[in-house]
Amino acid sequence: MTHPTSHTGWRLSVLKTGTLVAFRGSVGLVMGACKKRWAKPADVWVMWTDESKPRIESGLLLEVLNASR
């Protein structure tokens, strides 16, 4: 059994700027890590295709469709 933090570390290393992600039927691009004081370590800015402004999302809930290089 793998340790949950090792899974979290891998997931965050994949969520770089430009990574294509999906969540609840929507597709978006990761714009970068959220650096706000209250943000969790896994929070990222995502620009969703069906919204006009980027939103802060938990990287742990996002499905990676195409990882950025």
ChimeraX attribute file (.defattr): number of C-alpha atoms within 10 A of each C-alpha:
attribute: neighborCount
match mode: 1-to-1
recipient: residues
	/A:1	3
	/A:2	6
	/A:3	7
	/A:4	8
	/A:5	9
	/A:6	9
	/A:7	11
	/A:8	14
	/A:9	12
	/A:10	10
	/A:11	18
	/A:12	16
	/A:13	10
	/A:14	15
	/A:15	27
	/A:16	18
	/A:17	17
	/A:18	17
	/A:19	19
	/A:20	22
	/A:21	22
	/A:22	17
	/A:23	13
	/A:24	8
	/A:25	5
	/A:26	11
	/A:27	18
	/A:28	22
	/A:29	23
	/A:30	25
	/A:31	19
	/A:32	17
	/A:33	21
	/A:34	19
	/A:35	12
	/A:36	9
	/A:37	6
	/A:38	7
	/A:39	14
	/A:40	14
	/A:41	14
	/A:42	18
	/A:43	21
	/A:44	26
	/A:45	21
	/A:46	28
	/A:47	22
	/A:48	19
	/A:49	12
	/A:50	9
	/A:51	10
	/A:52	8
	/A:53	10
	/A:54	16
	/A:55	16
	/A:56	17
	/A:57	20
	/A:58	16
	/A:59	23
	/A:60	14
	/A:61	14
	/A:62	19
	/A:63	15
	/A:64	20
	/A:65	13
	/A:66	14
	/A:67	15
	/A:68	14
	/A:69	8
